[in-house]
Amino acid sequence: MKDDKLKYKRFRVKMQRSMTDWRNKYLKPEFNPDDFQVEHVEVDMPGLSRLFDDYRIVNISDIHLGQWLTPKHLEGVVDMVNQQEPDMVAITGDFVSYVFDDVAEDLESSLKELKPNELSVAILGNHDHWLGADKIRKILSDCDIVDVSNDVCTVKREDAQLHIAGVDSVMLNKHRLDLVMEKLPDEGPAILLAHEPDFADISSTTGRFSLQISGHSHGGQFVIPGLGTIVRGPHFIKYPHGKYQVNDMVQYTSRGLGTNVFWFRINCDPEITVFTLKST
């Protein structure tokens, strides 16, 4: 079994590098901001202080740098994120796919250019663990991005608080919602970052989160008019893209930035999401 996994990993690395060489030689892709859709989502948050009214969280997910999304694309995306004047940037995992060393320097240099008013936070996805979680966490640390995987970060304005929590990859059984709940203060509204969207069925039962932000699905990459998202997989069966109400919690699944197996999309533009929080 181990030998089979190693052979498959080597095959995917070889395939990614071959496709990247072909793309760079024949397609010469350039960044075009019109290729990326900025989605604006308002979220009513009970208990949110007026001091946090109109707080802007810009989310990007599933970068998968080195596949369809090139370093030039990521530079352009970061510029688009900064143009939204975010109070916070939240990244919901899968920075890479099957090759790390080829893209590590470009990933770090772009992430260092994020300019939120307060801070950037992130969690890891399943691909990040397959490539080496410690390597990704080192880049996050070097870029002053707070890793909230199975952790909680609190933003304060005077005596008001807003909690940003995260769980590590559900697909790889790295999530520890129990630890998050132990660390999460009893008072103050809370948001959860969870790479895999269907985790909303579990996180919503705590009654503690007003919003869960997820990725993982790439929106299915193919959306057929009249049929919707036809490609669904583990942990994105129920909530493949967009906004859902799950019990008392809003679940939002980003279509993400990059692609994985198939290097193209149909009616499913890559996405930058701007959440505006509203006190109620």
N, C-alpha and C positions, 0 to 999 in steps of 0.2 A: 504493500500500500504506500509506504514512504517513497519507494522508487518511482511509483506511478505519479505521485504528486510532484516529485522533483522533475520528472520528465515533462509533465504538463506545464510547470512553471517555466522551465527552459524554453519550451515551445512558445509560450505566450510572450516571453521576453524577445525571442527571435522574431516573432510575428510583428510585435510593436515596433521594433527597430526597423524592420523591412518596410513596413507601411509608412513609417515616418520618413525614411529615405526617399521613398517613391513620392510621397506628398510634397516634400521640399524640392524635389527635382522637377516634377511635372506641374504641380498645382501652384506652388509659390504663394501660399495663402497670406493675405494681409488682413489686419484688423479693420473691421467695419462696424461702427457702433450700431448701425441699423440691424445687424445680425442678432443683437441682444435686446430683449424686452425688459423694460423696467416696470415692475408691477407694484402698485401702491395698495396697501392693505391697512385699513383702520381697525383697531382692536379696542373694544371697550373693556376696561380693567377695573372691576369692583375693588374699592379700597386704595386705588392709586391716588397719591397725593396730587394736588394741583401743581405742586412743584415739578412733577414729572409729566404734566399734561403736554401733549404733542412731542413727547420724547420719540426720537427717530432711531430705529434699529435697522441697519441695512444688512441683509443676509445674502451670502453667496454659498453655494454648495457644490459638491461633486466636480471639482476642478479637473481631475484626471489629467493633470498636466503631462504633455508629451504624446498624447493621442491626438484627437481632432483639435483640441485646444493647445495652441502653441505658446511659447513664452511671449511673443508679440501680442497675442490675444489677451493673455493675462495682464500684461502691462496696461492695455487699453481698458480692460474691465476694472482694474484698480482705479484708473482715472475716472471712470464712470461712477464708481462707488464714492469716491471723494467728492464728486460734483453734487451728490445728494446731501452733503453736509451732515453726515450721520453723527448722532451722539455716541452710538456704539456700532461696531461691526461684529457680526456673528457668523462664524464659518462652521457649517454642519457636516464636515468630514469628507473623506475620499479626495485627498489632495493629489494622490498619484494612483496609478493602476498596477503595472507590472514591472516598471523600470524606475529606480530611484536615482541612481548616480548620474544619469544623463540629464536630469532636470533639477536636481537639488539646489544648485547655485541660482538658477533662474527663479525657482519657487521662492527662495529666501529673499532675493533682491526685490521681487515684486511685493511680497507681503510686508516688507519693511516700509513700503511707500503708502500703506494705508494710513489715513489721517482722520480718525474719529475724534470728536471733541473730548471724549472721556477715555474709552478703552476699546480693545478688541478681545473677543473671547472665541473659543473654538472647542469642538469635540473631534474625536477620531471616528472614521468609518471603517468598514470591514477591509477595504483595500489597504488602508494605512497599516493595519495590523499584519496583513500578509507581506507587506514590504518592510516592516520593522517599525513598530510603534515608537521605540526610543529615538529613532532617526527623525521622525516627524516631530516628536515632542521637543527635540533639541532645536529644530528650526523655529517652532513656535516660541520657545523661550528666547532665542536670539532675536526674534522680531517683537518682543514684548507683548505677545499675544497670550492671554490667560487661558490655560487648558482647564476647562471645567468638566472634563470627563469624570463622572461619579463624584462631582464636587459642586460647590456653590460659591458664587461671587456676589457680593452685595455692593450696589451703588448707592451712595448717600447724597442727599441734598438737604442741608440743614438737618432737621430731625426726621426727615422722610427717607424711606428705604425702598429699593427695588431689587429683588433677588433674581439672579440668572443662574440656573442650575443646568446640569448636563448629565447624561448617561453615556457610558462608553458603548461600543458596538453590541447591539442586541443579537445580531446575526451570529456573532462569534461567542455569545454568552459572556461578554465582558461587562455587561451592565450591572450596576448595583444600586437600584433605586432605594433599597433599604438604607444604604450609607447616605445617599442624598437626603432622605427624609430625616435622618438623624442630625445632619448638619444644617438643615434648613430652619431658620428661625420661625417661631410660631406666628409672628406678626409681619405684615408687609406683603404686597402682591408678588407673585413669582411666575417666571417663565422657564420652560424646560426646553433644552436643545436635545434632540434625539435623532440620530442619523436615520433610523428606520421608522417610517411614519406609522405603521400599524401598532407600534408600541403605545399609541394614544389610547387604545382600549384598556391598557393597564394604568398608565399614568393619570388618566382622567378620573379613575376611581378614588384617587387620594383626595380629591376635592381641593387640592392645594395649588394647582396651576391654572392660570387663566388662558395660557397660550402654550402650545407645543410647536416648535419649528423643526422641520425635518427636510430630508432630501432623499438620497438613495435610489429613487425610482427613475430619475431623469425624465419624469413625466411620461414614462413609457417609450419616449423617443418617437413613437408613431401614433398620431391621433387621427382617426378616420371620422370625417363628418357623418353624423348620425349614429355612429358606433362608439365614439369616444376612444379611450385608451384601451387598445386591444392587447398590449404587452404588459403583463403583470407578473410579479415574481415573489419570492419569499420576502415577507415583511412589507410589501407594498401592494397587497391584494385589495384592501378596502379603501385606502386613501392615496391613490396614485399621483394626483397633482391638484393643487388649488386649496381652497378653504372649505373646511368641514366643521360642523358642530358635533362634538363628541361629549355627551353628558353636558356638564357646565363649562367645558373647556373648548376653546377654538384650536383645531388642528390645521396647520398649514404645511403643505408639501410643495417644496420648490421643484421646478423642472431642472434645476441645476445648470451648470455652465458647460461641462464637457460631455463626452460620450465614452462608451467603453467598447463593447464587442463590435457594434456597428458604428462607423464613423460618420453618421449622418442622421438627420432628423426629418420628420414629415409632419407639418402642422404643429410643431412643438418647439418653438424657439427657446434657446437658452435664456436663463432668467436671472435678473438681479431683483431682489425683493426689498421694498421699503415699508417697514411696519411703523405706523404712527400710533402711539398709545394714547388712549383717551381716558381721563378720570371720569368715573360715574358716581 
